[in-house]
């Protein structure tokens, strides 16, 4: 019973604090359509968010999806849109309506939440491994290159450039790395959510040969300590099935699931 109560409290805090306004932070435009916030970010990125769909039935859900995609189609500056579904929402017919309108689902992820104080307990590092916060361009580029390598993605200066722009805004985001012999072996970022008691931990990656030694758990603890210094009491993250057990060992609890659906504008032939 106690475990169920904790789960319910964490999920309620997530729904109350981390949806709608918190997800629209930094937007260049926000339009309201019924229960939906249709958010536009710089770089042609659209994002659909809501607290709930107000008990909408299948037909009403389909109409909401159609209205949202028509809104973004009309804005030719928007090239991609994310609609982030949650497993605990009542949204009948939503996956089908999204796919009918050209959205493609990503793999489901676990929504993880934990108390920053419990997560902040120091974790012993292997000999020769150190943690530090990075802000310089060369360090950010090296961190992003390591993460791209671990995730099997092409190296992109665009991602590093976006992080450097965020750092220049001094909005509280922090980048943390673990190093051995001057080489980055693990990394992740901390994102305090303005106006809430939450901070997010994202982008966690560790080189395969360094896994299983507590390095990522130590990075999680260090970021939780930093979050506490900002007055944040909860840590949240969306995690794959690979990283979920690591976060659970650090003290985070799975409260629900999320499946992002993505729409990408198709370029007409010859353009």
N, C-alpha and C positions, 0 to 999 in steps of 0.2 A: 504493500500500500504506500509506504514512504517513497519507494522508487517511482511509483506511478505519479505521486504528487509532485516530485521533483521534475519529472518529465513534463507534466502539464504546465508547471510554472515556467519552465524554460521555453516551452513552445509558445505560451502566451506572451512572454517577453519578446520573443522573436517576431511574432505577428504584430505586436503593438509598436515596436521600436524600429524594426529593420525593413519594413515594407513601405511603399509609397514614397513619402517625402525623403526618407533616408536614401532610397535608391535613385532619387532624382537629383541628388546633390551634384553640383557642377554642370548641370544641363544648360544648354543654350536656349531651349524652349520646352515648355510643358503644356500640353493641351489636355483638357478633361473631356472624357466621353463616358457618361454614365458612371459606373464604378471604376473605369479605367483612367490611369494617367498615361498619356502617350508622350514619352520623353524623347527628346532629341539631344544627342551629345555632339561635340565637335568631332570632325573626321567622318561624318556621314553615318553615325551609329544611332539607331533607334532602339528604344527599350520600352516594353509594355509592363506596367506594374499595377497592382491593386491590393487592397486589404482582403477583399473577398468579392465574389460576383453577385452578392445580394440575393442569393436563392434563385438565380436564373435557371430556366429549364433548357433543354437541348436547343430549341429554336432560338431562344434569346442569346445563348452562348454563341451560336453560329452567327447571329447578327452582329454581336460584339466583335468577333474575329474579323468579319468582312469589313466592318466600319474601320477597324484599326488598320488593316492592310491597305484599304483605299486611301486613308489619310497619308500613309507613308509613300504609297505609289505617287501621290500627287506632289510630293516634295522630292524633286529629282536630285537634291543634294544628299538624300539618304540612300545609302547603298546596301545596308544590311540592318536587320532588325532582330532583336532577341525577345522572345516571350518566355519568361521563366515560370514554369508550372511547379506547383508544390503538391506532394502526395497526400497531404492532409486536407486539402481544399475540396469543397463540394463544387465540382465543375463538370456536370454531365455533358458528354460529347465533345469536350474541349480538344483532346488529342486528334480526334477525327476531323474536327473543323479546322484546326491548324494545318494539318497535312493537306486537306482539300484546298487550302489557300497558299500552298507552296512552302510551308515551313517544314523543316527537317529536324527530327529530334537528335540531340546528343545523348550519349550514355547517361543513365541516371546517376546522381551523386547523393551522398548522405549529407544532411544538414546537421552539423556538429556544434554543440554549445557546451561551455564549461565555465566555472568560476575562475577568474584570473588569479586569485590568491592561491587556489589549489594547484594551478598550472605553473606557478612561479617558482616552485621549489627547484633549486639548482640540481643539475644532472652532471655527473662526472664525465669529463671529456677524455678521449684517448690521448696518450702522450703525444705531444707535438701538434695538437689541434687547438686552435684558438678561435674565438668569436669576435667579430667587430661589426660596427655599423658602417656602411659605405655611402658616400655622397659624391665622390669625384667621378668624372666622366669615364675615365679608364677602368675604374672598378665596376661601374654600372655595366659597361660594355662586356667586361669579363664575366660578370654574374649572369647576364642575359645569354651569353654564348654557352655557358655551362648548362643553364636551364634548358635551352633549345636542344643541346646535345642529349641531355638525359631524357627529355620528352620525345625525342626523335623528330623535332621540328627543324626547318631551315633557320639558320641564324638571320635575325631581322634587326637592322638598325632602327626600324620604326618603333619596336617595342622599347628599346633602350631610350630612344628619343622621347617617347611618351613619359617614361619614368623620370627622366631628367627634367622635363617640363613640370611634372608634378613636384619634384624636389624644389624647383625654383619658386613655386607658389607657397612653399612652407606651410602646407595644409595638414601637417602632422604625420604623413606617411613616412615610414622608415624602412630601409633596406638593410638586411642583416645577412652576413655570410660566415661560414666556417672555413678556415684555411689550414692547410698542412703543407709545409715547405714552400710557402708563398703561392700555393695553388688553391683556388676555390673548390671545395669538395661538397659543400651544401649551401643552400641559400633559401631565403623566404622574405616576405615583406609583411609589415604591420600597417593596418589601415584603421585608425580611429574613426568611428562614425559620429559625426557632429550631431549634437543634440540628443545623444543616447548614452547609455551606460556600457555600450559595446565597442570592441575593437575587433577587426577581422585579421586572420592570418591566412595569407595566400601565397601562391607560387612556390610552395615547398618542393625542393628537388635535392637529391643526394646522389652522388656518383655511385654506381653499383658496387664498386670495390670497397666503398666506405660505409655501406649500409649494415645495420645490425649492431652498431657500436654505440648507440645512444646519441649520435651527433644531432639528428633532427629533433629529438626530444629536448636536447639542450638548447637548440635554437628556439623551440617553442617556449621553453621556460624563460629564456632571456627576453623574448618578445612580450610574454605575459608580464614580466617585471616592468618593462617599459610602459605597457598599457596601464598598469597600476599607477605609475608615476603621473600619467595623464588623467587620473581619476576614473578610469574605466574599470568596471567590476566583472564584466563578462567577455569571453572570447568566443568568436564564432568562425566557422569555416564550412565550405562545401568540399567534400572529399570524395575521391574515387575509392573503390574497394581496396586498392593497394595501400592508400594512405590512411584509411579509416582505422585499422587496428593500431597504427602508431599513435593516432590522436586519442584513441580510447585508452591506451596505456598512459597517456599524458593526463587523462582525467576528463576529456570531453565526452559528451553523451550524444548519441544519435537521437534526434527528436522528430525527424521526418526525412523525406527525400525531395529532391528537386530534379526536374528534367528540363533543361533549356531547349527550346525550339528556335531554330534560326531560319530566317528568310534572307536571301541574297538577290539583289536586283540583277536581272539578266540583261546583258548588253546586246542590243540588236546586232545581227551580222553586218559587218562592214564598218561598225563604229570603232 
